[in-house]
């Protein structure tokens, strides 16, 4: 039975600063809240920092987690109010049906595969020189290509993005889109899988999309909702969350 958790992070604590700047460290903290091993349970997580003074960590798990360690180290363990919550995800899953519309948010890592990168890194150039034929996975770097990556794949994920309302201004700082979706954050992340490792750094371009979706295939959509969208799921990408649509005047 899946569960969706929300944990409020206190950004002023020392442990929080490490978690907020290191996807590798946050992944380890998330795995620490689960009774099974990483091979037994796949998790999805996303960090929403709309309010930098109180960022929220969302985590989707298949078993009920225990976030005591995370709240004590990086949250508000003794403060008043609901600073973390765990909700059964089944009531939401029961609402998924063909044609239903929801507000959504997704942080993803838009990528492309190519055999000939335009500006190869030293490591890529070395691989090319050896005649290696394996393709390279490269991140899309501009808002235009990132949005195109998203819009051309939604049908594979069991939903579509409706056109934006005719009277609504769809312009934003990242450009214009005729669909009811916008990019609200773009973040280049660079880190090593292990702190002491001498291997090449992991570089990813995390992009947060927000808008309105309509379900076109409930089974496929449910699969992607639970399994995640795109690569880099261990590092804060892939979690799609839903909310009721706000009433339009």
N, C-alpha and C positions, 0 to 999 in steps of 0.2 A: 504494500500500500504506500503510495508516494506521499511525501510531506514537503511543504514549502515553508522555509524558515526565514525570518527577518531578524537581524541583529544590528542594533545601533552601535556604531563604533565611536569611542571617545578619542578624537585625533590628538589630544594633548598627552596621552600616555606613551611611554617609550616603546612598548610592544606594539602599539597601534601604528606608530610611525614606520616601523619595519614592515608591518603587514600592508599598509597602504601604498608603499613604494615598491613592494616585491611580489609579483604574482606567484613566484615559486614559494615564498613564505606563506602567503595566504592559502595556497593550495594545501600545504602541509597542515595548516591550522584547521582547515575545513575537514580534511581526512581524519584529523584527531578527534572529531566529534562523532565518529561512526564506530559501531561495535565490530563491524567486519573489516576485512582487509580490502585494499584498493581493488584487488582482482574480483572480490565478491560483490562490490557495489560501485556503480558509476554515479558520480555526482556532477551537478552543474552549479556554478555560482556566478554571481555578478555583483560588482561593487558600484553602487549609485552614489555619486558625490555631488548631487545638485546643490546640497547645502554642505559646504566644506567644514562647517562647525559640527555637523552631525551626519556623517556618511552612513549609509545603510548597506549591509551585506545581505544579499538574498541567496539562499541555497536550496536546491531541489534534491531530495534524497529518496531512495526507495524504502528505507526503514526509518523509524523514528530516531532522530539524533539526540545527543546531549551536548549542549553548548556551554556547559559550566566553565570549562577551561578558557574558552574564548571570551566570555562575558567577564570573568574575573581578571583576565590579563589585558583586555583591550576595550572593555565596555564600561557600564555603570552598574556594578554588582549590587550596590546597596542603595541606589537612588530610588526615589518614588517614581511611579509610572511604569508603563510596559516598555522596557528597553530591549526585550527580545520576545519573539513569539513563534510558535510552531503550529501550523495549520494542516489539517487533513486536506489533501488535494483532490480527493474523489468527488466532492460536491461540484467542483469546477469541471472536472472531466465529464460528469454527467450532463453538463449543459452544452457540450460541444456537438453541433449538428450542422448539416449542410445549410448554408445561407446565413448562419448566425454571425453577427458582427461584434467586435470587441475593440477597445483601445488596447494598444500593445506597446511594449518596449523590448528591444533586443540589442545586446552588445555582441557584435560578431567581428570576425577577422577576415575581411574580403581578400581573396587571393586568386591568382591565376597560375596556370602551369604553362611553361614555355621551355623550349630546347635551346633558345638563343637569347639570353638576357641582354638588353640593350646596353646596360652599364654593369657588367659583371664585377662582383667583389673579388678580392684576391683569391679567396677559396674557390669561388665559382670558376674563375679563370684557370686555376690549376686543374680543376676537374675537366674543363673543356679541352685543355691541352693534352690530356691523357686519352681523349677520344671517347670519354664516357657519354653514353647515349641517354641516360636517365634524365627526365625533365626536371626543371627547377620550379619550386613553388615560391612565387613572388607576391608580395602584398600590393594591392592597389593603393596608390598614394594620394590621389586627388579625390575631392568630394564627389565630383562628377562620375568618375569610374567606380567609386565605392557604392554610390546610389544605383548606378546601372547594374552592378553585380547583384545587388539585392533584388531589384525589380525584375530582372530576367530569370530569377530562380524561385520566386514565390510559388509558382505552379507546381514545382517539384516538392514543395513543403506542404501542400494541401490548402493553400489560401491564396487570395488575391488582394491587391490594394485598390480600393475604389477610387474613383476620381474625387478630387477635393471639391467641396461645395462651391458652386459658381460665384457666390458672393463673398467667399472667404479669401483673404489675402494669403497666398501660399509662398510668398517671398520670404526667404530667411538668409542669414549671413553666408550660408554654404551654397546658395544658388536657388533656382526655382525648379519645382517639380509639379506636374499636373496631377499627380496622385497624392492621396492624403497620407503622406509620410514625410518626415524631415529628419535630418541629421542634427542631433543635439550635442554631440561630443565626438571628438577625434583625438586619439592618444597614441603616440608612438611609444612602444614599450621595448626596452632592451635589457636583457639580463642573462645570466648563465644558469643552466639547469642545476648546477651545484656551485656553491660559492667559491670553492677552491679549484674548480675545474679549469683546465687550459683550453678546452674545446671552444669552438666559435660561439659567440653569443647568440641567443635567441632574439630575433627582432620581429615584432609584429605590430600591425596597425589596427588597434581596436577602435571600432566605430559603433556608436550608439544610435539606433534608429528608433523613432517614436511615431505613432500615427494610429490609423484605423485599418483593420483587416476584415475580410469576409471569408469564411470557411468554404472551400470548394470540394474538399475530400476529408471527411471527418476522421477516417481511420489513419490516413497519412499524416494529417495535422496532429493527431494525438501522439503518434509515433515521434514526430519531431519535437513536440512540446516536452515529452519525457526524455528523449534521447539527445536533444540539442541540435543546433544548426551551425554548420561550418566547422573549420578547424580550431585548434587551440582551446578546446573545452577545459583542459586542466588549468588554464591560466586566465579564467574569467570571461570566456567567450562562449556563446551558444545558448544561453538561457533566455528563452522567450517568456515573458510574463504578460498576463491579460488583466484587464479591468473593465468594468461596465462603461459604456459610452456615456459621456456627459450629455445632458439634454441641450440641444441646440435651440437658440431662440429664433 
